[in-house]
């Protein structure tokens, strides 16, 4: 059931991004509470749940595994100077 909902979400948000999203006038937008960024986030979550990771083609979307510190920052100590 979750897989069917993910497919439905991916199809609906994909169609929204292709057709309704690029409308030039905000007054013509039938769903004003759904922004293109929200639709893109839902689309990426649905496709990653289905096994298709599309974030590698979008440089402005953060990767899930990039939370580790860099090797240069790992050797530094946190120093707090209170004056």
C-alpha positions, 0 to 999 in steps of 0.5 A: 500500500505504501508503494502505491501511495509513493507511486501516486505521489511521484506521478502527481507531483511530477505532473504538477512540476511539468505542467502547473508549476511553471505558470507565469502568473500566480493568480492562475495557480489552482493550488496556491498552498503547494509551492514548487519547492514543496512539490519537488521535495515530495517528488524526491522523497517518493522517488527515493522511497521507490529506489530512484535517487534523483538527488545526484542530478540536483546540486542544490539538494543536500545528500543524506550521508553528508553529515560527517565532518571533513577531515580537516575539521576533525583534528581541530578542537573547539576552543571558547575564549571568554573575555 
